[in-house]
């Protein structure tokens, strides 16, 4: 399996091996493509403004203001979804190192832990999953459901075990 984030599933997580490295990658649910998101945004905003203009022509001009406000909020929401569409998280185990890479919008953060000291912390209900070592803690799987986080915690614990 290719380790490139573009090859990750649409949602959930995937485990892959490349040489001596084992990786677990997680990605949030992204059900719309960029083109589909833009098309839906343009159509809905156009419809909202057309309805607002129709009411303004009939003398109810405040409806146009509310329609424009709704269109603006919709645009902001879909722009934020587009900004985070390619977010991913990857945990790579190579030798005695655990490397975590978290891509959030245009920022990529990298963390490194010692494999033998790293602990997988997961709430019983799956609300929170993190890797902890030496007083540092990094949350992982933020875009996953509670059940997916619980399953991922089992996979990570198994992955961190010595061979």
NUMIDO-462956 format. One record per residue (C-alpha): x, y, z; residue in three letters. Coordinates in nm, 3 decimals, padded with zeros to 5 digits. Example, Ala and Ser with C-alpha at 12.3 -4.5 7.8 and 13.67 -1.06 7.14 Angstrom:
! residues 2
NODE       xx       yy       zz    r
NODE   01.230  -00.450   00.780  ala
NODE   01.367  -00.106   00.714  ser
This chain:
! residues 163
NODE       xx       yy       zz    r
NODE   00.000   00.000   00.000  unk
NODE   00.125   00.346  -00.082  unk
NODE   00.203   00.569   00.217  unk
NODE   00.101   00.886   00.033  unk
NODE  -00.196   01.059   00.207  unk
NODE  -00.373   01.085  -00.129  unk
NODE  -00.418   00.707  -00.122  unk
NODE  -00.584   00.698   00.219  unk
NODE  -00.946   00.585   00.240  unk
NODE  -01.223   00.844   00.237  unk
NODE  -01.270   00.793   00.610  unk
NODE  -01.147   00.568   00.883  unk
NODE  -00.795   00.433   00.912  unk
NODE  -00.564   00.199   00.725  unk
NODE  -00.259  -00.001   00.831  unk
NODE   00.026  -00.054   00.586  unk
NODE   00.383  -00.178   00.588  unk
NODE   00.675  -00.058   00.383  unk
NODE   01.006  -00.229   00.440  unk
NODE   01.086  -00.228   00.813  unk
NODE   00.824   00.040   00.885  unk
NODE   00.467  -00.010   00.993  unk
NODE   00.221   00.276   00.965  unk
NODE  -00.132   00.355   01.067  unk
NODE  -00.300   00.642   00.888  unk
NODE  -00.633   00.804   00.977  unk
NODE  -00.846   01.046   00.784  unk
NODE  -01.171   01.225   00.860  unk
NODE  -01.488   01.161   00.663  unk
NODE  -01.484   01.357   00.339  unk
NODE  -01.789   01.253   00.141  unk
NODE  -01.779   01.532  -00.119  unk
NODE  -01.514   01.593  -00.381  unk
NODE  -01.385   01.946  -00.427  unk
NODE  -01.577   01.992  -00.753  unk
NODE  -01.902   01.860  -00.603  unk
NODE  -01.863   02.085  -00.299  unk
NODE  -01.809   02.390  -00.523  unk
NODE  -02.107   02.298  -00.741  unk
NODE  -02.339   02.255  -00.442  unk
NODE  -02.216   02.582  -00.292  unk
NODE  -02.268   02.778  -00.614  unk
NODE  -02.613   02.628  -00.677  unk
NODE  -02.738   02.684  -00.321  unk
NODE  -02.602   03.039  -00.298  unk
NODE  -02.754   03.121  -00.638  unk
NODE  -03.090   02.981  -00.527  unk
NODE  -03.081   03.173  -00.197  unk
NODE  -03.000   03.499  -00.372  unk
NODE  -03.265   03.442  -00.641  unk
NODE  -03.530   03.387  -00.375  unk
NODE  -03.408   03.696  -00.188  unk
NODE  -03.418   03.907  -00.507  unk
NODE  -03.770   03.782  -00.588  unk
NODE  -03.893   03.888  -00.245  unk
NODE  -03.706   04.221  -00.273  unk
NODE  -03.884   04.286  -00.604  unk
NODE  -04.214   04.232  -00.425  unk
NODE  -04.117   04.487  -00.162  unk
NODE  -03.995   04.252   00.110  unk
NODE  -03.633   04.366   00.087  unk
NODE  -03.528   04.236   00.434  unk
NODE  -03.559   03.882   00.295  unk
NODE  -03.269   03.962   00.058  unk
NODE  -03.051   04.062   00.354  unk
NODE  -03.124   03.736   00.535  unk
NODE  -03.070   03.534   00.216  unk
NODE  -02.735   03.706   00.162  unk
NODE  -02.640   03.632   00.525  unk
NODE  -02.734   03.266   00.483  unk
NODE  -02.537   03.248   00.160  unk
NODE  -02.231   03.397   00.331  unk
NODE  -02.250   03.152   00.625  unk
NODE  -02.290   02.860   00.383  unk
NODE  -01.988   02.980   00.187  unk
NODE  -01.779   03.000   00.507  unk
NODE  -01.884   02.649   00.615  unk
NODE  -01.803   02.492   00.278  unk
NODE  -01.475   02.682   00.255  unk
NODE  -01.375   02.541   00.593  unk
NODE  -01.470   02.191   00.478  unk
NODE  -01.256   02.241   00.167  unk
NODE  -00.964   02.370   00.374  unk
NODE  -00.967   02.053   00.587  unk
NODE  -01.057   01.804   00.310  unk
NODE  -00.703   01.666   00.287  unk
NODE  -00.629   01.649   00.661  unk
NODE  -00.473   01.325   00.779  unk
NODE  -00.286   01.174   01.070  unk
NODE  -00.015   00.911   01.036  unk
NODE   00.170   00.712   01.301  unk
NODE   00.483   00.535   01.172  unk
NODE   00.679   00.279   01.367  unk
NODE   01.040   00.242   01.253  unk
NODE   01.282   00.056   01.477  unk
NODE   01.264   00.214   01.822  unk
NODE   01.093   00.537   01.703  unk
NODE   00.727   00.630   01.685  unk
NODE   00.671   00.921   01.448  unk
NODE   00.340   01.101   01.430  unk
NODE   00.255   01.333   01.143  unk
NODE  -00.060   01.544   01.162  unk
NODE  -00.171   01.748   00.861  unk
NODE  -00.429   02.011   00.958  unk
NODE  -00.524   02.252   00.681  unk
NODE  -00.194   02.376   00.539  unk
NODE   00.014   02.292   00.849  unk
NODE   00.197   01.965   00.902  unk
NODE   00.318   01.890   01.254  unk
NODE   00.558   01.608   01.334  unk
NODE   00.620   01.444   01.671  unk
NODE   00.864   01.172   01.768  unk
NODE   00.854   00.933   02.063  unk
NODE   01.061   00.642   02.183  unk
NODE   00.870   00.323   02.096  unk
NODE   00.946   00.153   02.425  unk
NODE   00.808   00.439   02.633  unk
NODE   00.509   00.534   02.419  unk
NODE   00.164   00.453   02.559  unk
NODE  -00.169   00.446   02.380  unk
NODE  -00.433   00.630   02.585  unk
NODE  -00.796   00.580   02.489  unk
NODE  -01.113   00.670   02.677  unk
NODE  -01.343   00.371   02.731  unk
NODE  -01.611   00.522   02.510  unk
NODE  -01.365   00.623   02.235  unk
NODE  -01.406   00.998   02.280  unk
NODE  -01.032   01.052   02.291  unk
NODE  -00.725   00.868   02.165  unk
NODE  -00.368   00.983   02.227  unk
NODE  -00.005   00.872   02.230  unk
NODE   00.176   00.965   02.551  unk
NODE   00.540   00.954   02.653  unk
NODE   00.759   01.150   02.895  unk
NODE   00.492   01.405   02.982  unk
NODE   00.403   01.478   02.618  unk
NODE   00.073   01.372   02.471  unk
NODE  -00.045   01.390   02.111  unk
NODE  -00.408   01.325   02.018  unk
NODE  -00.460   01.095   01.722  unk
NODE  -00.768   01.005   01.519  unk
NODE  -00.951   01.334   01.570  unk
NODE  -01.161   01.287   01.256  unk
NODE  -01.277   00.937   01.344  unk
NODE  -01.594   00.815   01.513  unk
NODE  -01.583   00.679   01.867  unk
NODE  -01.601   00.318   01.743  unk
NODE  -01.324   00.380   01.490  unk
NODE  -01.104   00.528   01.765  unk
NODE  -01.159   00.221   01.983  unk
NODE  -01.067  -00.009   01.693  unk
NODE  -00.767   00.209   01.612  unk
NODE  -00.651   00.195   01.976  unk
NODE  -00.647  -00.185   01.956  unk
NODE  -00.447  -00.170   01.630  unk
NODE  -00.199   00.083   01.773  unk
NODE  -00.144  -00.119   02.088  unk
NODE  -00.077  -00.426   01.874  unk
NODE   00.151  -00.226   01.643  unk
NODE   00.358  -00.090   01.932  unk
NODE   00.420  -00.434   02.080  unk
NODE   00.771  -00.566   02.026  unk
NODE   00.804  -00.819   01.744  unk
